[in-house]
């Protein structure tokens, strides 16, 4: 899997948009960008994934640059419950039988 | 959606005790499940891959005789920490693949060895 680079930590005010960047300059053509988050003392939670088009679901939006070397996860209206560690993982779609490998992620702190 | 259930959520026991943790896929069949360990303020570290009907595959540095994994059915994998010691205290998390390359995770087991 391609390596990803994320900032160690970010702060966001409640109600504002949280934009979490991820660099994946060595991504291959068949690799997707996945985002997970881990709230304290819980298992990781799937957020969203995408290949090259921007994606949106009920939790977040994913913006992938045209060259696919970086992406941004957007939480449009952050709440206190969005405080968590966010992991950006690059992975081929045919790797359902292999484990996810986690980096250090970005610790997002949302405050009122 | 797919759900992975992990039990127990927390266990406290004396040194030397063996502890079993269960991981169940509730609404899908998982031929492969994964076990992770997470120490405070660190990321998840993959311990082993659990394969239904065959032996587990362990990551380098993980003692297979200490961390026994059994995956006897398509919905259940168990991790047994044998003769646990204080250094085995950690947060243990399982996951299973479903729907492409995404994974679904249990809520973890907080193991504390006194």
Interface residues (C-beta under 8 A of the other chain):
Chain A: X32 X34 X38 X41 X42 X43 X44 X45 X46 X49 X85 X87 X91 X92 X93 X94 X95 X96 X97 X98 X99 X100 X101 X102 X103 X104 X105
Chain B: X4 X6 X31 X32 X34 X36 X43 X44 X45 X46 X49 X91 X93 X95 X97 X98 X99 X100 X101 X102 X103 X104 X105 X106 X107 X108 X110
